[in-house]
Amino acid sequence: MSPTPDRTTLPPALLAPEAELARAALAAPLLTRAVRLARWAGPETRVGAGGELVDEQLPQAAELLGFLADDDDGHAYASEAWRVAVDTGLVEVTDGDEESDGTARAGEDLGLITSGGPADILAIWQGALDTVLADATVPDLDDLVDALSEGGEIDLEALGWDPEAEAEFLDGVLGNLYLLTVSEDGPGDEPVPLPALAASMIVPDDMGEPTDDILEQVSDAMMRLDDQFRLLEPIGLVEFRPVDEELMAEAGDEVAVAPEDEDISRYGMVRLTPLGLYGIRARMLEAGVDAPAVGDLADKGADVLLDATAQFPQPSAQAETELWLAGREPAAAARELLAAARGRDDYGPLRRLRCQQALSLAGPSAEPALREVLADPELGGLARVWLTEQGAADVPAPDQAMIFWLTIDTLAAQLDAEGNSEELQGLVEGLAAQHAGFFDTAWRVDHPATADVLEAMGRLHPDKRVAKEARKAAFKARSRA
């Protein structure tokens, strides 16, 4: 019996190739600025006690990055890029003290920008992302100044800032955005409205109509995310359309959640980039979260492949299977898949459905393996379907027992994969209409899911008479078992 699949695992992420991700990392504006400042750093570069550029250096650094020397925004961008350069090892600093400034020079990791491989580049980018995420949870500078005590210490209680809670909130938001990106039911590559993302963190799952207090919390969270995503976009994590400035001007300090007839895009839209998907997954793995990626199963056995892909969205299952097949000889791969598909456990039908879908990608070279199982009671029907679809000659007709076994197995797999779907209801109606006396034979089928399938047919069939026949057949099947 195959192991029970883990149904709590996140759907697999379909990641871009590492080389493509590395190019995207190097093109991220913030990392580009950090590299430029790292190459500029030298004996005359002066830093303060925390390794930051001293104020006198900021005009030159800003000009180097294409800003005016006296541009306050340029100074802010230069300070941010310098901090990233220091934190990622692109720059090495000797901190200053009360008596003298510190010094800076290019770090050892700067050479990896041109000579390192994609993994080296992505490691540097991941370090930059950690810095930006930490910055994104810090309150506005004006709020920090207002919260300074007489002794120069920040009064966190007066500020209302809990660093751990802020970091946890942002991680939760990014986790939800990740799940929406990889989930079959989510938007995929489509941007997510900022109000929906904020609501996913605030509104309880079991709440019907949100209260005014909850809506106010969602509005506050939305504006906080607007500030945070503005910081996260330059590192290449997200593509972000901020909240409409005119909307904020109209609403004042507090933007209400969008009414139904409002253009939702005015309230902010965000999506993870392919690089962002990679980055959030890496952080999840570091935190011990099981976040698979397509390709993880390429070196695993067929039993692992079928058990895992049985829970994948269809596009991910196909991509994973194609990678698995690419490294194997077709007939040998087919034999391994067929052997793994056997079993009378609860997940057997869904494994065989995934096996059938995998074999459809194997090509005609797999034919010898399929002919070897024509007499197998579990696999013979599946093999005949595959051979017929391939246009193979001399495919023996199945006997009635095999036809009914395959029918029950297929319906059981569909029930497991989709539940009571419209597609399954149509299949049930077609079977009952095409086969007179279907239920008189079906209850005798020696398949562990026979009774469950017949009960489902009784639930799904719209004709009360046929539904009653199905339920009676299900009762007989259970009595027989």
Secondary structure as the mmCIF struct_conf table of DSSP 4:
data_model
#
loop_
_struct_conf.conf_type_id
_struct_conf.id
_struct_conf.beg_label_comp_id
_struct_conf.beg_label_asym_id
_struct_conf.beg_label_seq_id
_struct_conf.end_label_comp_id
_struct_conf.end_label_asym_id
_struct_conf.end_label_seq_id
HELX_LH_PP_P HELX_LH_PP_P1 SER A 2 PRO A 5
TURN_TY1_P TURN_TY1_P1 ARG A 7 THR A 8
BEND BEND1 THR A 9 THR A 9
HELX_LH_PP_P HELX_LH_PP_P2 LEU A 10 PRO A 12
STRN STRN1 ALA A 13 ALA A 13
HELX_LH_PP_P HELX_LH_PP_P3 LEU A 15 PRO A 17
HELX_RH_AL_P HELX_RH_AL_P1 GLU A 18 ALA A 27
BEND BEND2 ALA A 28 ALA A 28
HELX_RH_AL_P HELX_RH_AL_P2 PRO A 29 TRP A 40
TURN_TY1_P TURN_TY1_P2 PRO A 43 GLU A 44
STRN STRN2 ARG A 46 VAL A 47
TURN_TY1_P TURN_TY1_P3 ALA A 49 GLY A 50
BEND BEND3 GLY A 51 GLY A 51
HELX_LH_PP_P HELX_LH_PP_P4 GLU A 52 GLU A 52
STRN STRN3 LEU A 53 LEU A 53
HELX_LH_PP_P HELX_LH_PP_P5 VAL A 54 VAL A 54
HELX_RH_3T_P HELX_RH_3T_P1 ASP A 55 GLN A 57
HELX_RH_AL_P HELX_RH_AL_P3 LEU A 58 LEU A 64
TURN_TY1_P TURN_TY1_P4 LEU A 65 GLY A 66
BEND BEND4 PHE A 67 PHE A 67
TURN_TY1_P TURN_TY1_P5 ALA A 69 ASP A 70
HELX_RH_AL_P HELX_RH_AL_P4 ASP A 72 ASP A 87
TURN_TY1_P TURN_TY1_P6 THR A 88 GLY A 89
BEND BEND5 LEU A 90 LEU A 90
STRN STRN4 VAL A 91 THR A 94
BEND BEND6 GLU A 98 SER A 100
STRN STRN5 GLY A 102 ALA A 106
HELX_RH_3T_P HELX_RH_3T_P2 GLU A 108 GLY A 111
HELX_RH_AL_P HELX_RH_AL_P5 LEU A 112 SER A 115
BEND BEND7 GLY A 116 GLY A 116
HELX_RH_AL_P HELX_RH_AL_P6 PRO A 118 ALA A 136
TURN_TY1_P TURN_TY1_P7 THR A 137 THR A 137
BEND BEND8 VAL A 138 VAL A 138
HELX_LH_PP_P HELX_LH_PP_P6 PRO A 139 ASP A 140
HELX_RH_AL_P HELX_RH_AL_P7 LEU A 141 ASP A 146
TURN_TY1_P TURN_TY1_P8 ALA A 147 ALA A 147
STRN STRN6 LEU A 148 LEU A 148
TURN_TY1_P TURN_TY1_P9 GLU A 150 GLY A 151
BEND BEND9 GLY A 152 GLY A 152
STRN STRN7 ILE A 154 ILE A 154
HELX_RH_AL_P HELX_RH_AL_P8 LEU A 156 LEU A 159
TURN_TY1_P TURN_TY1_P10 GLY A 160 GLY A 160
HELX_RH_AL_P HELX_RH_AL_P9 PRO A 163 VAL A 182
TURN_TY1_P TURN_TY1_P11 GLU A 184 ASP A 185
BEND BEND10 GLY A 186 GLY A 186
TURN_TY1_P TURN_TY1_P12 GLY A 188 ASP A 189
BEND BEND11 GLU A 190 GLU A 190
STRN STRN8 VAL A 192 PRO A 193
HELX_RH_AL_P HELX_RH_AL_P10 LEU A 194 ILE A 202
BEND BEND12 VAL A 203 VAL A 203
TURN_TY1_P TURN_TY1_P13 ASP A 205 ASP A 206
BEND BEND13 GLY A 208 GLU A 209
HELX_LH_PP_P HELX_LH_PP_P7 PRO A 210 THR A 211
HELX_RH_AL_P HELX_RH_AL_P11 ASP A 212 LEU A 232
HELX_RH_3T_P HELX_RH_3T_P3 GLU A 233 ILE A 235
TURN_TY1_P TURN_TY1_P14 GLY A 236 GLY A 236
BEND BEND14 LEU A 237 LEU A 237
STRN STRN9 VAL A 238 ARG A 241
HELX_LH_PP_P HELX_LH_PP_P8 PRO A 242 ASP A 244
HELX_RH_AL_P HELX_RH_AL_P12 GLU A 245 ALA A 251
TURN_TY1_P TURN_TY1_P15 GLY A 252 ASP A 253
HELX_LH_PP_P HELX_LH_PP_P9 VAL A 255 PRO A 259
TURN_TY1_P TURN_TY1_P16 GLU A 260 ASP A 261
BEND BEND15 GLU A 262 GLU A 262
HELX_RH_3T_P HELX_RH_3T_P4 ILE A 264 TYR A 267
STRN STRN10 MET A 269 LEU A 272
HELX_RH_AL_P HELX_RH_AL_P13 PRO A 274 GLU A 286
TURN_TY1_P TURN_TY1_P17 ALA A 287 GLY A 288
STRN STRN11 ALA A 293 ALA A 293
TURN_TY1_P TURN_TY1_P18 VAL A 294 ASP A 299
BEND BEND16 LYS A 300 LYS A 300
HELX_RH_AL_P HELX_RH_AL_P14 ALA A 302 THR A 309
TURN_TY1_P TURN_TY1_P19 ALA A 310 GLN A 311
BEND BEND17 PHE A 312 PHE A 312
HELX_RH_AL_P HELX_RH_AL_P15 GLN A 314 ALA A 326
TURN_TY1_P TURN_TY1_P20 GLY A 327 GLY A 327
BEND BEND18 ARG A 328 ARG A 328
HELX_RH_AL_P HELX_RH_AL_P16 PRO A 330 ALA A 341
BEND BEND19 ASP A 345 ASP A 345
TURN_TY1_P TURN_TY1_P21 ASP A 346 TYR A 347
HELX_RH_AL_P HELX_RH_AL_P17 GLY A 348 LEU A 359
TURN_TY1_P TURN_TY1_P22 SER A 360 ALA A 362
HELX_RH_3T_P HELX_RH_3T_P5 PRO A 364 ALA A 366
HELX_RH_AL_P HELX_RH_AL_P18 GLU A 367 ARG A 371
TURN_TY1_P TURN_TY1_P23 GLU A 372 ALA A 375
TURN_TY1_P TURN_TY1_P24 PRO A 377 LEU A 379
HELX_RH_AL_P HELX_RH_AL_P19 GLY A 380 GLU A 389
TURN_TY1_P TURN_TY1_P25 GLN A 390 GLY A 391
BEND BEND20 ALA A 393 ALA A 393
HELX_LH_PP_P HELX_LH_PP_P10 VAL A 395 ASP A 399
HELX_RH_AL_P HELX_RH_AL_P20 GLN A 400 GLU A 418
BEND BEND21 GLY A 419 ASN A 420
HELX_RH_AL_P HELX_RH_AL_P21 GLU A 422 GLN A 434
BEND BEND22 HIS A 435 HIS A 435
TURN_TY1_P TURN_TY1_P26 ALA A 436 GLY A 437
HELX_RH_AL_P HELX_RH_AL_P22 PHE A 438 ALA A 442
TURN_TY1_P TURN_TY1_P27 TRP A 443 ARG A 444
TURN_TY1_P TURN_TY1_P28 PRO A 448 ALA A 449
HELX_RH_AL_P HELX_RH_AL_P23 THR A 450 LEU A 460
BEND BEND23 PRO A 462 PRO A 462
HELX_RH_AL_P HELX_RH_AL_P24 LYS A 464 ARG A 480
#
